[in-house]
Amino acid sequence: MSLILGLLFGAVGTVYFIYGKRIHEPTFLFVGLALIVYPYFFSNVILVLAIGAVLAAIPVARQKGLF
């Protein structure tokens, strides 16, 4: 299950990275890179899911002005 979540968040990270590169937004770039890399360091499914959800929400929340 951890592998599947890693692939899912890696795919989201790839999209964020490409989008950030295209619009020159460093938040999307760094979060995309973090989403691609972080599953290699954690094997707990709940931890992978929690960290991935928080990281994936950061650029969207920042763009909407929540922080």
Contact map, one row per residue, 1 for C-alpha under 8 A:
1111100000000000000000000000000000000000000010000000000000000000000
1111110000000000000000000000000000000000001110010000000000000000000
1111111000000000000000000000000000000000000000000000000000000000000
1111111100000000000000000000000000000000000000000000000000000000000
1111111110000000000000000000000000000000000010011000000000000000000
0111111111000000000000000000000000010011000000010000000000000000000
0011111111100000000000000000000000000000000000000000000000000000000
0001111111110000000000000000000000000000000000000000000000000000000
0000111111111000000000000000000000110000000000000001000000000000000
0000011111111100000000000000000000111000000000000000000000000000000
0000001111111110000000000000000000010000000000000000000000000000000
0000000111111111000000000000000100100000000000000000000100000000000
0000000011111111100000000000001111110000000000000000000100000000000
0000000001111111110000000000000110110000000000000000000000000000000
0000000000111111111000000000000100000000000000000000000000000000000
0000000000011111111100000001101100000000000000000000000000000000000
0000000000001111111110000001111110000000000000000000000000000000000
0000000000000111111111000000100000000000000000000000000000000000000
0000000000000011111111100001100000000000000000000000000000000000000
0000000000000001111111111111100000000000000000000000000000000000000
0000000000000000111111111101100000000000000000000000000000000000000
0000000000000000011111111000000000000000000000000000000000000000000
0000000000000000001111111000000000000000000000000000000000000000000
0000000000000000000111111100000000000000000000000000000000000000000
0000000000000000000111111111100000000000000000000000000000000000000
0000000000000000000110011111110000000000000000000000000000000000000
0000000000000000000100001111111000000000000000000000000000100000000
0000000000000001101110001111111100000000000000000000000000100000000
0000000000000001111110001111111110000000000000000000000000000000000
0000000000000000100000000111111111000000000000000000000000000000000
0000000000001001100000000011111111100000000000000000001101100000000
0000000000011111100000000001111111110000000000000000000000000000000
0000000000001100100000000000111111111000000000000000000000000000000
0000000000001000000000000000011111111100000000000000001000000000000
0000000011011100000000000000001111111110000000000001001100000000000
0000010011101100000000000000000111111110000000000000000000000000000
0000000001000000000000000000000011111111100000000000000000000000000
0000000000000000000000000000000001111111110000000000000000000000000
0000010000000000000000000000000000111111111000010000000000000000000
0000010000000000000000000000000000001111111000000000000000000000000
0000000000000000000000000000000000001111111000000000000000000000000
0000000000000000000000000000000000000111111100110000000000000000000
0100000000000000000000000000000000000011111110110000000000000000000
0100000000000000000000000000000000000000011111110000000000000000000
1100100000000000000000000000000000000000001111111000000000000000000
0000000000000000000000000000000000000000000111111100000000000000000
0000000000000000000000000000000000000000011111111110000000000000000
0100110000000000000000000000000000000010011111111111000000000000000
0000100000000000000000000000000000000000000011111111100000000000000
0000000000000000000000000000000000000000000001111111110000000000000
0000000000000000000000000000000000000000000000111111111000000000000
0000000010000000000000000000000000100000000000011111111100000000000
0000000000000000000000000000000000000000000000001111111110000000000
0000000000000000000000000000000000000000000000000111111111000000000
0000000000000000000000000000001001100000000000000011111111100000000
0000000000011000000000000000001000100000000000000001111111110000000
0000000000000000000000000000000000000000000000000000111111111000000
0000000000000000000000000000001000000000000000000000011111111100000
0000000000000000000000000011001000000000000000000000001111111110000
0000000000000000000000000000000000000000000000000000000111111111000
0000000000000000000000000000000000000000000000000000000011111111111
0000000000000000000000000000000000000000000000000000000001111111111
0000000000000000000000000000000000000000000000000000000000111111110
0000000000000000000000000000000000000000000000000000000000011111110
0000000000000000000000000000000000000000000000000000000000001111111
0000000000000000000000000000000000000000000000000000000000001111111
0000000000000000000000000000000000000000000000000000000000001100111
